[in-house]
């Protein structure tokens, strides 16, 4: 078993609980961690034996482009897409951050972290 990570992905998107947030937009960050068997890819040096990072990034970008009210909802959508696209993945963990959330004070970012193992409908926050 091994891990593939895409850390520090940044997107400008139109998410937020308040209508104004969905009109103005904001900067968001995503960190993605995939648990999968990396033995075949390590032995063969063949991209077809592993998870393509470009495909992972594209799936995250597509979900970030579709507005959502809650970061929790975004995280679940990302996990659903990745588990559906890559049936051999054993687990996925995603952190979604909103930079400078409108809290009425100084806060660099608000973040939710969700994880799921294949076959498990629940996630840990």
C-alpha positions, -999 to 999 in steps of 0.1 A, spaced: 0 0 0 11 35 -7 0 71 -9 -3 96 -37 -7 132 -26 -16 164 -44 -10 192 -19 -15 229 -22 -39 230 -51 -54 264 -54 -86 275 -71 -107 307 -74 -143 296 -70 -178 307 -61 -187 287 -30 -202 298 3 -232 298 25 -241 334 18 -253 345 -17 -228 373 -17 -199 347 -14 -212 329 -44 -213 361 -64 -179 376 -54 -159 343 -52 -129 335 -31 -96 316 -31 -97 279 -20 -71 253 -13 -73 215 -17 -50 188 -4 -57 153 -16 -44 120 -4 -50 87 -21 -44 53 -6 -37 26 -32 -13 -2 -41 18 12 -58 37 -20 -61 28 -27 -98 37 9 -109 69 8 -89 80 -25 -105 69 -16 -141 74 22 -144 41 22 -163 16 50 -158 -13 26 -166 -4 8 -133 -11 37 -111 -34 68 -106 -26 96 -131 -20 128 -112 -34 149 -141 -67 130 -139 -69 136 -101 -63 173 -106 -89 176 -133 -115 158 -112 -109 182 -83 -109 212 -106 -143 202 -121 -158 198 -86 -143 232 -75 -159 248 -105 -195 238 -95 -207 261 -67 -215 247 -32 -227 262 0 -205 241 23 -169 229 23 -182 196 37 -203 192 5 -173 199 -17 -152 174 1 -178 147 -3 -182 154 -40 -145 152 -46 -143 118 -27 -173 105 -47 -158 114 -80 -124 99 -72 -137 67 -58 -160 63 -88 -133 70 -114 -106 48 -98 -122 15 -85 -88 2 -73 -82 30 -48 -85 18 -12 -91 52 5 -92 90 -1 -87 119 22 -94 155 12 -90 188 29 -108 219 15 -98 253 27 -115 287 22 -90 316 25 -100 347 45 -135 334 54 -161 362 62 -161 357 100 -160 393 111 -124 390 122 -90 378 112 -88 342 101 -64 330 75 -85 300 64 -113 277 74 -107 240 66 -126 208 66 -109 174 63 -128 143 53 -117 107 47 -133 76 34 -122 40 28 -137 21 -1 -170 6 10 -175 30 38 -203 56 35 -191 76 65 -164 102 67 -144 116 96 -143 153 100 
